[in-house]
Amino acid sequence: MSVSASSPAVVIAAFNEEDTVAEVVRVARTFTSEVVVASDGSVDDTARVAREAGAVVVDLPQNVGKGGALHAALLATRAEVVVLLDADLTGLSAEHLRTLSDPVLRGELDMSIGVFEGGGFVTDWGNKLTPHLSGQRACRREWLLAVPDLAAERWPEPAITRHLKATGARWAYVELPNVAQVVKEKKRGFWGGAKARTKMYVSLLTYRARRRKNGGA
């Protein structure tokens, strides 16, 4: 059964992404009129450039992590279906967003997960090695808000994956040709990027251990 014909919203969690977020917003605005950016305690011009590009901006006063920023963005829309995007994408088009959203809008999937194809060796390799960690997704907003501890997870993808399994949701990977991400080492310098990447993977890979420690299944 297809979902409501109302337009999807695009939601973007962004932390210090002033160089790329405006273009992501502009592309998203060619797909839908509702684009929400949660600036996650950014100390650069992320909030301003996103707003000038046409997004509704939730400007969080401090950095709470991607899960908290995503949660804040979801609360700022009432769209039935949301498309999640990272703020540092390159090569994005409205057609990519339709590729993500159409299976959900048609009722064929509960979630689609985008994987890069042909956007560049580094991002293609990383995305294909861990496709379940992709930030490019489409799903029902209410389903995503029901993910346990969504707002508490600095990197929420493992929690989302667990909820997919727990709810028996129908999901599939879809290819996003020629899309890539600006790697952390380029944005923050080699050592700063390597440090940020290490912290991200530590958080992602310790999700199950942290959940068991806190009494979760």
C-alpha positions as CSV (number, residue, x, y, z in Angstrom):
1,M,0.0,0.0,0.0
2,S,1.4,3.4,-0.9
3,V,1.7,6.2,1.7
4,S,0.2,9.6,1.6
5,A,0.9,11.6,-1.5
6,S,2.2,14.6,0.5
7,S,5.7,15.7,-0.4
8,P,8.6,14.2,1.5
9,A,10.9,16.4,3.6
10,V,14.6,16.3,3.4
11,V,16.4,16.4,6.8
12,I,20.1,17.1,7.2
13,A,22.2,16.9,10.4
14,A,25.2,19.2,9.9
15,F,28.2,20.1,12.0
16,N,30.6,22.7,10.7
17,E,29.7,22.1,7.0
18,E,29.6,25.6,5.7
19,D,31.5,24.7,2.5
20,T,29.0,22.0,1.3
21,V,25.7,22.2,3.0
22,A,24.3,25.1,0.9
23,E,24.7,23.1,-2.3
24,V,23.1,20.0,-0.7
25,V,20.2,22.2,0.3
26,R,19.8,23.7,-3.1
27,V,19.7,20.3,-4.8
28,A,17.2,19.1,-2.2
29,R,15.0,22.1,-2.8
30,T,14.7,21.1,-6.5
31,F,13.1,17.8,-5.1
32,T,10.9,19.2,-2.4
33,S,10.0,22.5,-0.8
34,E,10.7,21.3,2.7
35,V,14.3,21.0,3.7
36,V,15.3,21.0,7.3
37,V,18.9,21.4,8.5
38,A,19.8,20.9,12.1
39,S,23.1,22.7,12.7
40,D,24.7,20.6,15.5
41,G,26.4,23.3,17.6
42,S,28.3,24.5,14.5
43,V,30.8,27.3,15.1
44,D,31.1,28.2,11.5
45,D,28.5,29.6,9.1
46,T,26.6,26.4,8.5
47,A,23.4,27.7,9.9
48,R,23.5,31.0,7.9
49,V,24.4,29.4,4.5
50,A,21.8,26.7,4.9
51,R,19.1,29.3,5.7
52,E,20.2,31.4,2.8
53,A,20.0,28.4,0.5
54,G,16.3,27.9,1.5
55,A,16.4,25.5,4.4
56,V,14.5,25.7,7.7
57,V,17.3,25.7,10.2
58,V,17.2,24.3,13.7
59,D,20.3,25.9,15.3
60,L,21.3,23.8,18.3
61,P,23.3,25.7,20.9
62,Q,25.8,22.9,21.5
63,N,27.0,19.8,19.7
64,V,24.9,16.8,20.6
65,G,25.9,14.3,17.9
66,K,24.2,13.2,14.7
67,G,21.4,11.3,16.5
68,G,20.4,14.3,18.5
69,A,20.6,16.7,15.6
70,L,18.6,14.3,13.4
71,H,15.9,14.0,16.1
72,A,15.7,17.8,16.3
73,A,15.3,18.0,12.5
74,L,12.5,15.4,12.5
75,L,10.6,17.3,15.2
76,A,10.7,20.4,12.9
77,T,8.7,18.7,10.1
78,R,5.4,16.9,9.9
79,A,6.1,15.2,6.6
80,E,5.1,11.5,6.5
81,V,8.2,10.4,4.6
82,V,11.6,11.9,5.2
83,V,14.8,11.7,3.1
84,L,18.0,11.8,5.2
85,L,21.1,13.3,3.7
86,D,24.6,14.0,4.9
87,A,25.7,17.6,4.6
88,D,28.9,17.0,2.8
89,L,27.7,15.3,-0.4
90,T,28.9,16.1,-3.8
91,G,27.4,15.1,-7.2
92,L,23.9,15.0,-5.7
93,S,20.8,15.4,-7.9
94,A,17.0,15.4,-7.5
95,E,17.0,12.1,-9.3
96,H,19.1,10.5,-6.5
97,L,16.5,11.7,-4.0
98,R,13.7,10.2,-6.1
99,T,15.6,6.9,-6.2
100,L,15.7,6.9,-2.4
101,S,12.2,8.0,-1.8
102,D,10.1,6.4,-4.5
103,P,10.2,2.8,-3.1
104,V,9.0,4.1,0.3
105,L,6.3,6.4,-1.2
106,R,5.0,3.4,-3.3
107,G,4.9,1.3,-0.2
108,E,7.4,-1.2,-1.5
109,L,10.0,-0.6,1.3
110,D,9.9,0.8,4.8
111,M,13.5,2.1,4.3
112,S,15.8,2.6,1.4
113,I,19.5,3.0,2.1
114,G,21.7,4.7,-0.5
115,V,25.2,3.5,-1.4
116,F,27.6,5.4,-3.6
117,E,28.6,4.1,-7.0
118,G,31.2,5.9,-9.2
119,G,31.6,9.0,-7.0
120,G,35.2,8.3,-6.2
121,F,37.4,5.5,-4.9
122,V,37.7,6.5,-1.3
123,T,34.0,7.2,-0.6
124,D,32.9,4.3,-2.9
125,W,35.2,1.9,-1.0
126,G,34.2,3.1,2.5
127,N,30.5,3.1,1.6
128,K,30.5,-0.4,0.1
129,L,32.6,-1.8,3.0
130,T,30.0,-0.6,5.6
131,P,26.8,0.1,3.6
132,H,24.7,-0.2,6.7
133,L,26.3,2.9,8.0
134,S,25.2,5.1,5.1
135,G,23.6,8.4,6.1
136,Q,21.5,8.6,2.9
137,R,18.1,7.0,3.6
138,A,14.4,7.4,3.1
139,C,11.7,6.1,5.5
140,R,8.6,7.1,7.4
141,R,9.2,9.9,9.9
142,E,7.2,8.2,12.7
143,W,9.1,4.9,12.3
144,L,12.4,6.8,12.6
145,L,11.2,8.7,15.7
146,A,10.4,5.3,17.3
147,V,14.0,4.1,17.1
148,P,15.1,3.5,20.7
149,D,17.8,6.0,21.9
150,L,17.9,7.8,18.5
151,A,18.5,11.2,20.1
152,A,21.1,9.8,22.5
153,E,23.4,8.2,19.9
154,R,26.2,10.4,18.5
155,W,26.1,8.1,15.4
156,P,22.6,6.6,15.2
157,E,23.1,4.2,12.3
158,P,23.6,1.1,14.4
159,A,20.5,1.9,16.4
160,I,18.5,2.3,13.2
161,T,19.9,-1.0,11.9
162,R,18.8,-2.8,15.1
163,H,15.3,-1.2,14.8
164,L,15.0,-2.5,11.2
165,K,15.7,-6.0,12.5
166,A,13.5,-5.7,15.6
167,T,10.5,-4.4,13.6
168,G,10.8,-6.7,10.6
169,A,11.0,-3.7,8.3
170,R,11.4,-4.1,4.6
171,W,14.5,-2.4,3.4
172,A,17.0,-2.5,0.6
173,Y,20.1,-0.8,-0.7
174,V,19.8,1.5,-3.7
175,E,22.7,2.8,-5.8
176,L,23.4,6.5,-6.0
177,P,25.6,7.0,-9.1
178,N,28.3,9.6,-9.0
179,V,27.6,10.8,-5.5
180,A,30.5,11.1,-3.0
181,Q,31.3,12.7,0.3
182,V,34.1,15.1,1.2
183,V,36.4,13.0,3.4
184,K,37.1,14.2,6.9
185,E,40.8,14.4,6.2
186,K,40.2,17.0,3.5
187,K,37.8,19.0,5.6
188,R,39.8,19.0,8.8
189,G,43.3,18.3,7.7
190,F,44.9,14.9,7.8
191,W,45.4,14.5,11.6
192,G,42.2,16.2,12.6
193,G,40.2,14.2,10.0
194,A,41.9,10.9,11.1
195,K,41.1,11.7,14.8
196,A,37.4,12.5,13.9
197,R,37.2,9.3,11.8
198,T,38.6,7.2,14.6
199,K,36.2,8.6,17.2
200,M,33.3,7.9,14.8
201,Y,34.2,4.3,14.2
202,V,34.8,3.7,17.9
203,S,31.3,5.0,18.6
204,L,29.8,2.9,15.9
205,L,31.6,-0.3,16.7
206,T,31.0,-0.2,20.4
207,Y,27.2,0.3,20.1
208,R,26.3,-3.2,21.1
209,A,28.7,-3.3,24.1
210,R,27.4,0.1,25.3
211,R,23.8,-1.1,25.0
212,R,24.5,-4.3,27.0
213,K,26.3,-2.3,29.6
214,N,23.2,-0.1,29.9
215,G,20.9,-3.0,30.2
216,G,19.7,-3.3,26.6
217,A,19.3,-6.5,24.7
